[in-house]
């Protein structure tokens, strides 16, 4: 039997509450290869059950946490170009003349 919309919402809220209740003080943070310690970079940590935590190296106290499904959707969208930025006029991009 399929979940109702209310059941899905309740399950997602429960998963998010559990995810943010995790103690992540001892996790190992990873960043893209080739980045230097002093450079601004995005760091991720792998959490139980496929979840992921993400933070900026410039603001390590602000941590976003994603369930496995949320992270998978983000990664697949990024691979498909879903989040590519459009060049802004006057920004010196390929369309600038």
Jmol script that loads the backbone (N, CA, C; Angstrom):
load data "model"
ATOM      1  N   UNK A   1       0.846  -1.182   0.000  1.00  0.00           N
ATOM      2  CA  UNK A   1       0.000   0.000   0.000  1.00  0.00           C
ATOM      3  C   UNK A   1       0.889   1.241   0.000  1.00  0.00           C
ATOM      4  N   UNK A   2       0.615   2.159  -0.880  1.00  0.00           N
ATOM      5  CA  UNK A   2       1.423   3.370  -1.029  1.00  0.00           C
ATOM      6  C   UNK A   2       1.169   4.332   0.126  1.00  0.00           C
ATOM      7  N   UNK A   3       2.216   5.085   0.454  1.00  0.00           N
ATOM      8  CA  UNK A   3       2.099   6.088   1.511  1.00  0.00           C
ATOM      9  C   UNK A   3       1.232   7.253   1.050  1.00  0.00           C
ATOM     10  N   UNK A   4       0.489   7.812   1.988  1.00  0.00           N
ATOM     11  CA  UNK A   4      -0.268   9.016   1.669  1.00  0.00           C
ATOM     12  C   UNK A   4       0.680  10.209   1.723  1.00  0.00           C
ATOM     13  N   UNK A   5       0.228  11.327   1.199  1.00  0.00           N
ATOM     14  CA  UNK A   5       1.043  12.543   1.221  1.00  0.00           C
ATOM     15  C   UNK A   5       1.399  12.931   2.660  1.00  0.00           C
ATOM     16  N   UNK A   6       0.454  12.794   3.568  1.00  0.00           N
ATOM     17  CA  UNK A   6       0.703  13.123   4.977  1.00  0.00           C
ATOM     18  C   UNK A   6       1.721  12.178   5.591  1.00  0.00           C
ATOM     19  N   UNK A   7       1.665  10.895   5.240  1.00  0.00           N
ATOM     20  CA  UNK A   7       2.618   9.917   5.756  1.00  0.00           C
ATOM     21  C   UNK A   7       4.021  10.182   5.215  1.00  0.00           C
ATOM     22  N   UNK A   8       4.116  10.544   3.954  1.00  0.00           N
ATOM     23  CA  UNK A   8       5.414  10.871   3.357  1.00  0.00           C
ATOM     24  C   UNK A   8       6.015  12.080   4.055  1.00  0.00           C
ATOM     25  N   UNK A   9       5.203  13.114   4.262  1.00  0.00           N
ATOM     26  CA  UNK A   9       5.681  14.318   4.935  1.00  0.00           C
ATOM     27  C   UNK A   9       6.147  13.999   6.350  1.00  0.00           C
ATOM     28  N   UNK A  10       5.382  13.202   7.086  1.00  0.00           N
ATOM     29  CA  UNK A  10       5.752  12.834   8.457  1.00  0.00           C
ATOM     30  C   UNK A  10       7.044  12.023   8.477  1.00  0.00           C
ATOM     31  N   UNK A  11       7.189  11.091   7.510  1.00  0.00           N
ATOM     32  CA  UNK A  11       8.408  10.275   7.443  1.00  0.00           C
ATOM     33  C   UNK A  11       9.626  11.143   7.163  1.00  0.00           C
ATOM     34  N   UNK A  12       9.491  12.075   6.207  1.00  0.00           N
ATOM     35  CA  UNK A  12      10.616  12.958   5.872  1.00  0.00           C
ATOM     36  C   UNK A  12      10.993  13.847   7.053  1.00  0.00           C
ATOM     37  N   UNK A  13      10.022  14.354   7.774  1.00  0.00           N
ATOM     38  CA  UNK A  13      10.310  15.168   8.964  1.00  0.00           C
ATOM     39  C   UNK A  13      11.019  14.337  10.027  1.00  0.00           C
ATOM     40  N   UNK A  14      10.578  13.094  10.220  1.00  0.00           N
ATOM     41  CA  UNK A  14      11.211  12.193  11.187  1.00  0.00           C
ATOM     42  C   UNK A  14      12.661  11.898  10.783  1.00  0.00           C
ATOM     43  N   UNK A  15      12.882  11.625   9.489  1.00  0.00           N
ATOM     44  CA  UNK A  15      14.242  11.365   8.997  1.00  0.00           C
ATOM     45  C   UNK A  15      15.136  12.579   9.206  1.00  0.00           C
ATOM     46  N   UNK A  16      14.617  13.771   8.928  1.00  0.00           N
ATOM     47  CA  UNK A  16      15.404  14.997   9.090  1.00  0.00           C
ATOM     48  C   UNK A  16      15.726  15.234  10.568  1.00  0.00           C
ATOM     49  N   UNK A  17      14.747  15.022  11.438  1.00  0.00           N
ATOM     50  CA  UNK A  17      14.984  15.186  12.877  1.00  0.00           C
ATOM     51  C   UNK A  17      16.066  14.221  13.362  1.00  0.00           C
ATOM     52  N   UNK A  18      16.000  12.977  12.921  1.00  0.00           N
ATOM     53  CA  UNK A  18      17.006  11.984  13.304  1.00  0.00           C
ATOM     54  C   UNK A  18      18.382  12.364  12.767  1.00  0.00           C
ATOM     55  N   UNK A  19      18.417  12.864  11.545  1.00  0.00           N
ATOM     56  CA  UNK A  19      19.670  13.252  10.911  1.00  0.00           C
ATOM     57  C   UNK A  19      20.338  14.394  11.664  1.00  0.00           C
ATOM     58  N   UNK A  20      19.565  15.407  12.057  1.00  0.00           N
ATOM     59  CA  UNK A  20      20.131  16.549  12.767  1.00  0.00           C
ATOM     60  C   UNK A  20      20.420  16.234  14.232  1.00  0.00           C
ATOM     61  N   UNK A  21      19.887  15.134  14.748  1.00  0.00           N
ATOM     62  CA  UNK A  21      20.175  14.728  16.119  1.00  0.00           C
ATOM     63  C   UNK A  21      21.510  13.978  16.219  1.00  0.00           C
ATOM     64  N   UNK A  22      22.048  13.534  15.091  1.00  0.00           N
ATOM     65  CA  UNK A  22      23.326  12.799  15.097  1.00  0.00           C
ATOM     66  C   UNK A  22      24.465  13.677  15.600  1.00  0.00           C
ATOM     67  N   UNK A  23      25.319  13.100  16.421  1.00  0.00           N
ATOM     68  CA  UNK A  23      26.543  13.786  16.850  1.00  0.00           C
ATOM     69  C   UNK A  23      27.576  13.592  15.747  1.00  0.00           C
ATOM     70  N   UNK A  24      27.953  14.691  15.089  1.00  0.00           N
ATOM     71  CA  UNK A  24      28.915  14.588  13.987  1.00  0.00           C
ATOM     72  C   UNK A  24      30.259  15.206  14.363  1.00  0.00           C
ATOM     73  N   UNK A  25      30.499  15.370  15.659  1.00  0.00           N
ATOM     74  CA  UNK A  25      31.743  16.024  16.083  1.00  0.00           C
ATOM     75  C   UNK A  25      32.993  15.254  15.674  1.00  0.00           C
ATOM     76  N   UNK A  26      32.882  13.958  15.451  1.00  0.00           N
ATOM     77  CA  UNK A  26      34.068  13.179  15.104  1.00  0.00           C
ATOM     78  C   UNK A  26      34.140  12.738  13.661  1.00  0.00           C
ATOM     79  N   UNK A  27      33.300  13.308  12.798  1.00  0.00           N
ATOM     80  CA  UNK A  27      33.309  12.862  11.402  1.00  0.00           C
ATOM     81  C   UNK A  27      34.556  13.362  10.684  1.00  0.00           C
ATOM     82  N   UNK A  28      34.893  12.666   9.615  1.00  0.00           N
ATOM     83  CA  UNK A  28      36.031  13.068   8.779  1.00  0.00           C
ATOM     84  C   UNK A  28      35.503  13.871   7.602  1.00  0.00           C
ATOM     85  N   UNK A  29      35.994  15.091   7.460  1.00  0.00           N
ATOM     86  CA  UNK A  29      35.550  15.982   6.387  1.00  0.00           C
ATOM     87  C   UNK A  29      36.441  15.801   5.170  1.00  0.00           C
ATOM     88  N   UNK A  30      35.830  15.785   3.982  1.00  0.00           N
ATOM     89  CA  UNK A  30      36.540  15.604   2.720  1.00  0.00           C
ATOM     90  C   UNK A  30      36.295  16.816   1.828  1.00  0.00           C
ATOM     91  N   UNK A  31      37.286  17.133   1.006  1.00  0.00           N
ATOM     92  CA  UNK A  31      37.114  18.208   0.027  1.00  0.00           C
ATOM     93  C   UNK A  31      37.667  17.722  -1.313  1.00  0.00           C
ATOM     94  N   UNK A  32      37.455  18.506  -2.325  1.00  0.00           N
ATOM     95  CA  UNK A  32      37.899  18.122  -3.665  1.00  0.00           C
ATOM     96  C   UNK A  32      39.415  17.981  -3.694  1.00  0.00           C
ATOM     97  N   UNK A  33      39.913  16.994  -4.419  1.00  0.00           N
ATOM     98  CA  UNK A  33      41.360  16.835  -4.545  1.00  0.00           C
ATOM     99  C   UNK A  33      41.984  18.078  -5.162  1.00  0.00           C
ATOM    100  N   UNK A  34      43.169  18.420  -4.708  1.00  0.00           N
ATOM    101  CA  UNK A  34      43.903  19.535  -5.277  1.00  0.00           C
ATOM    102  C   UNK A  34      43.614  20.876  -4.624  1.00  0.00           C
ATOM    103  N   UNK A  35      42.696  20.914  -3.662  1.00  0.00           N
ATOM    104  CA  UNK A  35      42.435  22.184  -2.982  1.00  0.00           C
ATOM    105  C   UNK A  35      43.393  22.336  -1.811  1.00  0.00           C
ATOM    106  N   UNK A  36      43.750  23.562  -1.519  1.00  0.00           N
ATOM    107  CA  UNK A  36      44.691  23.870  -0.445  1.00  0.00           C
ATOM    108  C   UNK A  36      43.949  24.219   0.836  1.00  0.00           C
ATOM    109  N   UNK A  37      44.596  24.039   1.969  1.00  0.00           N
ATOM    110  CA  UNK A  37      43.987  24.328   3.266  1.00  0.00           C
ATOM    111  C   UNK A  37      43.473  25.755   3.367  1.00  0.00           C
ATOM    112  N   UNK A  38      44.171  26.715   2.794  1.00  0.00           N
ATOM    113  CA  UNK A  38      43.797  28.119   2.928  1.00  0.00           C
ATOM    114  C   UNK A  38      42.717  28.546   1.931  1.00  0.00           C
ATOM    115  N   UNK A  39      42.385  27.712   0.955  1.00  0.00           N
ATOM    116  CA  UNK A  39      41.390  28.045  -0.061  1.00  0.00           C
ATOM    117  C   UNK A  39      39.974  27.835   0.474  1.00  0.00           C
ATOM    118  N   UNK A  40      39.050  28.663   0.005  1.00  0.00           N
ATOM    119  CA  UNK A  40      37.639  28.429   0.306  1.00  0.00           C
ATOM    120  C   UNK A  40      37.209  27.193  -0.466  1.00  0.00           C
ATOM    121  N   UNK A  41      36.511  26.294   0.197  1.00  0.00           N
ATOM    122  CA  UNK A  41      36.085  25.066  -0.466  1.00  0.00           C
ATOM    123  C   UNK A  41      34.868  24.475   0.252  1.00  0.00           C
ATOM    124  N   UNK A  42      34.158  23.631  -0.438  1.00  0.00           N
ATOM    125  CA  UNK A  42      33.057  22.889   0.152  1.00  0.00           C
ATOM    126  C   UNK A  42      33.624  21.591   0.696  1.00  0.00           C
ATOM    127  N   UNK A  43      33.197  21.236   1.896  1.00  0.00           N
ATOM    128  CA  UNK A  43      33.636  19.997   2.522  1.00  0.00           C
ATOM    129  C   UNK A  43      32.411  19.132   2.794  1.00  0.00           C
ATOM    130  N   UNK A  44      32.561  17.819   2.619  1.00  0.00           N
ATOM    131  CA  UNK A  44      31.475  16.905   2.922  1.00  0.00           C
ATOM    132  C   UNK A  44      31.964  15.818   3.868  1.00  0.00           C
ATOM    133  N   UNK A  45      31.013  15.272   4.617  1.00  0.00           N
ATOM    134  CA  UNK A  45      31.291  14.147   5.516  1.00  0.00           C
ATOM    135  C   UNK A  45      30.201  13.107   5.280  1.00  0.00           C
ATOM    136  N   UNK A  46      30.593  11.857   5.251  1.00  0.00           N
ATOM    137  CA  UNK A  46      29.643  10.771   5.049  1.00  0.00           C
ATOM    138  C   UNK A  46      29.091  10.354   6.402  1.00  0.00           C
ATOM    139  N   UNK A  47      27.759  10.270   6.488  1.00  0.00           N
ATOM    140  CA  UNK A  47      27.058   9.936   7.722  1.00  0.00           C
ATOM    141  C   UNK A  47      26.398   8.566   7.576  1.00  0.00           C
ATOM    142  N   UNK A  48      25.888   8.007   8.671  1.00  0.00           N
ATOM    143  CA  UNK A  48      25.230   6.693   8.589  1.00  0.00           C
ATOM    144  C   UNK A  48      24.046   6.695   7.622  1.00  0.00           C
ATOM    145  N   UNK A  49      23.755   5.520   7.079  1.00  0.00           N
ATOM    146  CA  UNK A  49      22.616   5.288   6.195  1.00  0.00           C
ATOM    147  C   UNK A  49      22.662   6.109   4.914  1.00  0.00           C
ATOM    148  N   UNK A  50      23.874   6.436   4.439  1.00  0.00           N
ATOM    149  CA  UNK A  50      24.037   7.136   3.181  1.00  0.00           C
ATOM    150  C   UNK A  50      23.829   8.637   3.242  1.00  0.00           C
ATOM    151  N   UNK A  51      23.586   9.184   4.418  1.00  0.00           N
ATOM    152  CA  UNK A  51      23.388  10.623   4.563  1.00  0.00           C
ATOM    153  C   UNK A  51      24.729  11.342   4.400  1.00  0.00           C
ATOM    154  N   UNK A  52      24.662  12.641   4.138  1.00  0.00           N
ATOM    155  CA  UNK A  52      25.856  13.449   3.919  1.00  0.00           C
ATOM    156  C   UNK A  52      25.696  14.777   4.645  1.00  0.00           C
ATOM    157  N   UNK A  53      26.788  15.253   5.243  1.00  0.00           N
ATOM    158  CA  UNK A  53      26.833  16.598   5.824  1.00  0.00           C
ATOM    159  C   UNK A  53      27.718  17.445   4.923  1.00  0.00           C
ATOM    160  N   UNK A  54      27.381  18.728   4.802  1.00  0.00           N
ATOM    161  CA  UNK A  54      28.141  19.620   3.937  1.00  0.00           C
ATOM    162  C   UNK A  54      28.338  20.956   4.647  1.00  0.00           C
ATOM    163  N   UNK A  55      29.530  21.538   4.460  1.00  0.00           N
ATOM    164  CA  UNK A  55      29.831  22.837   5.066  1.00  0.00           C
ATOM    165  C   UNK A  55      30.833  23.590   4.202  1.00  0.00           C
ATOM    166  N   UNK A  56      30.980  24.877   4.483  1.00  0.00           N
ATOM    167  CA  UNK A  56      31.990  25.703   3.843  1.00  0.00           C
ATOM    168  C   UNK A  56      33.220  25.720   4.741  1.00  0.00           C
ATOM    169  N   UNK A  57      34.385  25.691   4.152  1.00  0.00           N
ATOM    170  CA  UNK A  57      35.617  25.749   4.951  1.00  0.00           C
ATOM    171  C   UNK A  57      35.739  27.083   5.675  1.00  0.00           C
ATOM    172  N   UNK A  58      35.069  28.137   5.166  1.00  0.00           N
ATOM    173  CA  UNK A  58      35.119  29.447   5.808  1.00  0.00           C
ATOM    174  C   UNK A  58      34.133  29.581   6.956  1.00  0.00           C
ATOM    175  N   UNK A  59      33.153  28.678   7.034  1.00  0.00           N
ATOM    176  CA  UNK A  59      32.145  28.713   8.088  1.00  0.00           C
ATOM    177  C   UNK A  59      31.859  27.287   8.557  1.00  0.00           C
ATOM    178  N   UNK A  60      32.833  26.643   9.193  1.00  0.00           N
ATOM    179  CA  UNK A  60      32.684  25.228   9.527  1.00  0.00           C
ATOM    180  C   UNK A  60      31.624  24.930  10.587  1.00  0.00           C
ATOM    181  N   UNK A  61      31.131  25.957  11.278  1.00  0.00           N
ATOM    182  CA  UNK A  61      30.104  25.716  12.290  1.00  0.00           C
ATOM    183  C   UNK A  61      28.705  25.611  11.694  1.00  0.00           C
ATOM    184  N   UNK A  62      28.524  26.066  10.455  1.00  0.00           N
ATOM    185  CA  UNK A  62      27.230  25.946   9.787  1.00  0.00           C
ATOM    186  C   UNK A  62      27.274  24.705   8.907  1.00  0.00           C
ATOM    187  N   UNK A  63      26.505  23.711   9.292  1.00  0.00           N
ATOM    188  CA  UNK A  63      26.534  22.421   8.600  1.00  0.00           C
ATOM    189  C   UNK A  63      25.134  22.084   8.098  1.00  0.00           C
ATOM    190  N   UNK A  64      25.051  21.755   6.826  1.00  0.00           N
ATOM    191  CA  UNK A  64      23.812  21.274   6.231  1.00  0.00           C
ATOM    192  C   UNK A  64      23.881  19.758   6.179  1.00  0.00           C
ATOM    193  N   UNK A  65      22.755  19.110   6.415  1.00  0.00           N
ATOM    194  CA  UNK A  65      22.723  17.644   6.387  1.00  0.00           C
ATOM    195  C   UNK A  65      21.656  17.199   5.401  1.00  0.00           C
ATOM    196  N   UNK A  66      21.972  16.149   4.644  1.00  0.00           N
ATOM    197  CA  UNK A  66      21.075  15.643   3.620  1.00  0.00           C
ATOM    198  C   UNK A  66      20.892  14.146   3.778  1.00  0.00           C
ATOM    199  N   UNK A  67      19.648  13.692   3.618  1.00  0.00           N
ATOM    200  CA  UNK A  67      19.399  12.256   3.602  1.00  0.00           C
ATOM    201  C   UNK A  67      20.021  11.678   2.339  1.00  0.00           C
ATOM    202  N   UNK A  68      20.097  10.365   2.269  1.00  0.00           N
ATOM    203  CA  UNK A  68      20.649   9.729   1.079  1.00  0.00           C
ATOM    204  C   UNK A  68      19.850  10.118  -0.166  1.00  0.00           C
ATOM    205  N   UNK A  69      18.520  10.140  -0.068  1.00  0.00           N
ATOM    206  CA  UNK A  69      17.686  10.486  -1.222  1.00  0.00           C
ATOM    207  C   UNK A  69      17.915  11.935  -1.652  1.00  0.00           C
ATOM    208  N   UNK A  70      18.023  12.858  -0.703  1.00  0.00           N
ATOM    209  CA  UNK A  70      18.263  14.264  -1.036  1.00  0.00           C
ATOM    210  C   UNK A  70      19.622  14.436  -1.700  1.00  0.00           C
ATOM    211  N   UNK A  71      20.638  13.780  -1.150  1.00  0.00           N
ATOM    212  CA  UNK A  71      21.990  13.903  -1.702  1.00  0.00           C
ATOM    213  C   UNK A  71      22.052  13.309  -3.104  1.00  0.00           C
ATOM    214  N   UNK A  72      21.422  12.148  -3.273  1.00  0.00           N
ATOM    215  CA  UNK A  72      21.411  11.493  -4.590  1.00  0.00           C
ATOM    216  C   UNK A  72      20.734  12.397  -5.622  1.00  0.00           C
ATOM    217  N   UNK A  73      19.620  13.021  -5.248  1.00  0.00           N
ATOM    218  CA  UNK A  73      18.917  13.926  -6.167  1.00  0.00           C
ATOM    219  C   UNK A  73      19.803  15.122  -6.527  1.00  0.00           C
ATOM    220  N   UNK A  74      20.526  15.655  -5.554  1.00  0.00           N
ATOM    221  CA  UNK A  74      21.424  16.784  -5.821  1.00  0.00           C
ATOM    222  C   UNK A  74      22.539  16.374  -6.777  1.00  0.00           C
ATOM    223  N   UNK A  75      23.201  15.268  -6.492  1.00  0.00           N
ATOM    224  CA  UNK A  75      24.326  14.825  -7.327  1.00  0.00           C
ATOM    225  C   UNK A  75      23.861  14.543  -8.756  1.00  0.00           C
ATOM    226  N   UNK A  76      22.737  13.868  -8.900  1.00  0.00           N
ATOM    227  CA  UNK A  76      22.240  13.573 -10.248  1.00  0.00           C
ATOM    228  C   UNK A  76      21.857  14.862 -10.974  1.00  0.00           C
ATOM    229  N   UNK A  77      21.247  15.811 -10.268  1.00  0.00           N
ATOM    230  CA  UNK A  77      20.905  17.099 -10.885  1.00  0.00           C
ATOM    231  C   UNK A  77      22.145  17.860 -11.308  1.00  0.00           C
ATOM    232  N   UNK A  78      23.181  17.832 -10.468  1.00  0.00           N
ATOM    233  CA  UNK A  78      24.426  18.525 -10.809  1.00  0.00           C
ATOM    234  C   UNK A  78      25.071  17.885 -12.035  1.00  0.00           C
ATOM    235  N   UNK A  79      25.064  16.571 -12.110  1.00  0.00           N
ATOM    236  CA  UNK A  79      25.634  15.877 -13.273  1.00  0.00           C
ATOM    237  C   UNK A  79      24.887  16.224 -14.555  1.00  0.00           C
ATOM    238  N   UNK A  80      23.575  16.447 -14.425  1.00  0.00           N
ATOM    239  CA  UNK A  80      22.756  16.767 -15.595  1.00  0.00           C
ATOM    240  C   UNK A  80      22.785  18.246 -15.953  1.00  0.00           C
ATOM    241  N   UNK A  81      23.515  19.065 -15.171  1.00  0.00           N
ATOM    242  CA  UNK A  81      23.603  20.486 -15.461  1.00  0.00           C
ATOM    243  C   UNK A  81      22.439  21.298 -14.922  1.00  0.00           C
ATOM    244  N   UNK A  82      21.632  20.692 -14.074  1.00  0.00           N
ATOM    245  CA  UNK A  82      20.439  21.359 -13.544  1.00  0.00           C
ATOM    246  C   UNK A  82      20.759  22.640 -12.777  1.00  0.00           C
ATOM    247  N   UNK A  83      21.946  22.725 -12.199  1.00  0.00           N
ATOM    248  CA  UNK A  83      22.297  23.866 -11.371  1.00  0.00           C
ATOM    249  C   UNK A  83      23.324  24.784 -12.022  1.00  0.00           C
ATOM    250  N   UNK A  84      23.591  24.589 -13.298  1.00  0.00           N
ATOM    251  CA  UNK A  84      24.551  25.440 -13.991  1.00  0.00           C
ATOM    252  C   UNK A  84      24.061  26.884 -13.983  1.00  0.00           C
ATOM    253  N   UNK A  85      24.961  27.796 -13.743  1.00  0.00           N
ATOM    254  CA  UNK A  85      24.619  29.213 -13.715  1.00  0.00           C
ATOM    255  C   UNK A  85      24.630  29.772 -15.120  1.00  0.00           C
ATOM    256  N   UNK A  86      23.689  30.647 -15.389  1.00  0.00           N
ATOM    257  CA  UNK A  86      23.657  31.360 -16.664  1.00  0.00           C
ATOM    258  C   UNK A  86      24.593  32.553 -16.545  1.00  0.00           C
ATOM    259  N   UNK A  87      25.400  32.837 -17.559  1.00  0.00           N
ATOM    260  CA  UNK A  87      26.276  34.007 -17.490  1.00  0.00           C
ATOM    261  C   UNK A  87      25.442  35.278 -17.381  1.00  0.00           C
ATOM    262  N   UNK A  88      25.867  36.170 -16.511  1.00  0.00           N
ATOM    263  CA  UNK A  88      25.171  37.442 -16.337  1.00  0.00           C
ATOM    264  C   UNK A  88      25.740  38.459 -17.312  1.00  0.00           C
ATOM    265  N   UNK A  89      24.890  39.328 -17.864  1.00  0.00           N
ATOM    266  CA  UNK A  89      25.404  40.379 -18.779  1.00  0.00           C
ATOM    267  C   UNK A  89      26.449  41.220 -18.077  1.00  0.00           C
ATOM    268  N   UNK A  90      27.546  41.474 -18.769  1.00  0.00           N
ATOM    269  CA  UNK A  90      28.605  42.305 -18.202  1.00  0.00           C
ATOM    270  C   UNK A  90      29.519  41.588 -17.240  1.00  0.00           C
ATOM    271  N   UNK A  91      29.376  40.257 -17.109  1.00  0.00           N
ATOM    272  CA  UNK A  91      30.224  39.529 -16.164  1.00  0.00           C
ATOM    273  C   UNK A  91      31.502  39.022 -16.809  1.00  0.00           C
ATOM    274  N   UNK A  92      31.674  39.288 -18.097  1.00  0.00           N
ATOM    275  CA  UNK A  92      32.881  38.840 -18.782  1.00  0.00           C
ATOM    276  C   UNK A  92      32.809  37.420 -19.249  1.00  0.00           C
ATOM    277  N   UNK A  93      31.593  36.843 -19.257  1.00  0.00           N
ATOM    278  CA  UNK A  93      31.413  35.474 -19.704  1.00  0.00           C
ATOM    279  C   UNK A  93      31.526  35.357 -21.208  1.00  0.00           C
ATOM    280  N   UNK A  94      31.187  34.201 -21.739  1.00  0.00           N
ATOM    281  CA  UNK A  94      31.311  33.927 -23.164  1.00  0.00           C
ATOM    282  C   UNK A  94      30.441  34.855 -24.004  1.00  0.00           C
ATOM    283  N   UNK A  95      29.339  35.363 -23.433  1.00  0.00           N
ATOM    284  CA  UNK A  95      28.440  36.231 -24.188  1.00  0.00           C
ATOM    285  C   UNK A  95      28.849  37.694 -24.166  1.00  0.00           C
ATOM    286  N   UNK A  96      29.880  38.022 -23.406  1.00  0.00           N
ATOM    287  CA  UNK A  96      30.293  39.432 -23.283  1.00  0.00           C
ATOM    288  C   UNK A  96      30.999  39.880 -24.562  1.00  0.00           C
ATOM    289  N   UNK A  97      30.642  41.044 -25.014  1.00  0.00           N
ATOM    290  CA  UNK A  97      31.304  41.623 -26.202  1.00  0.00           C
ATOM    291  C   UNK A  97      31.817  42.989 -25.907  1.00  0.00           C
TER     292      UNK A  97
END
end "model"
wireframe off; spacefill off
backbone 0.3
color backbone group
